Amino acid sequence: MKNTFKIPAILLLAVIMVISSCKKEDESPLVIQVLMGCTDSTAVNFNPLANTNDGSCISAILGCTDVLAINYSSIANSDDSTCIYAYDIALGVWDINPDCEEIDVLGQVILLDDQLPESIDVQGTVEETLFIYIGDAQVSATIDYFGNIIVEEQTVSIDAGFGFPIPVQIFGSGKIESENSGYMNLTFSGEIDIIPGIPTAFSSTCYITLSK
């Protein structure tokens, strides 16, 4: 009889030990995996999967990040959609304030400042090509991504202060510095027959301030 009750007792003890072991496993704390990274949502390298900040966050510096824009910022690491392009802002009507050298033709002083219009109209048909209208004269030019303007030497018909249009060679350079400011350095030169049959050369360099 003693052996009859020994086996069930041993089985009961085994069951109790199994149940106790399961309870201990169930009561064990959950293990959370540590994911290092930047947890600052305002940083440019924010990692939404990270749960532990590793000190690598990089603050956002807003600005234009397009190297082809005239207002490109080399320190910006987050584009703020403010990029502007030289060709686009060059187009339109600009007020001009010329400062030209006097033209002395056989003792007759002519001020080219007084002959130039108050404004010029800049137009374009393809990128980098500009058509600058100085009064009735059309002067072609090119502009690069940085706003630098080049006027290759060309001949146009312009009233340089002699009372009638004459062929004038124009060349020079300039720069569009912002949406509403810039400058140009243009040289006007040519010949005029004040005395019939005796052409007299003239030349004048003008520093022209542009504004909108």
C-alpha positions, 0 to 999 in steps of 0.5 A: 500500500505504501508504494501505491501512494508514492507514485501519484505523490511524485507525479503531483510534485512534478506538476506543481514544479512545472506550473511554478516554473511557468509562472516565473517565466510569465512574470519575467520583465520584457526585454526592450531592444535599444536602437541608437540614433537621433531622436530629435524630430526637428533634426535633419538626421532624425531617425523615427526608429531610434529609441535612444539618442546617441548625440548625433543630431544635426540641427536644420539650417534652412536656405537654398541648397541648389548650387545653380541658384544666385542665393545658394547657401553653402551652409544650408542643409535643409532647402526652404524653397527660396531659391532664385535664379539669375536669368529669371530675375534679370528679365523685366524693366530696370531703372538705370542711373548712368555715370558716363565719361564725357564725350569731347568731339572737336571741343563739343562736350556731349553728356551721354548721361543725358542721352540714355533713357531712364530705364531699360527693358530686359527680355529673353527667349532662351536660358542665358541669353538676354536682349537689352533694349536701350531706347530703340537699340537692342543689345544682346548679352549672356548671363551665367548662374551667378548673375554675371552679364557679358556684352560682346562687342556689337554695333547698334544704331543709337542716338549718342547725343549728336541729334541723330542715330549713328552706328555705335559699338557697345561692349562690357559686363555687369552683374545682377546682384539680387532681385532688385539691384545690379550694375553694368559697365558699358563702353560706347564708341564710334565715329561721327562726321562733324566735318563732312568727310573727316570722321572723328572718333569718340568713346565713353565708358558708363557705369550704370546702376540697375534697380527695380 
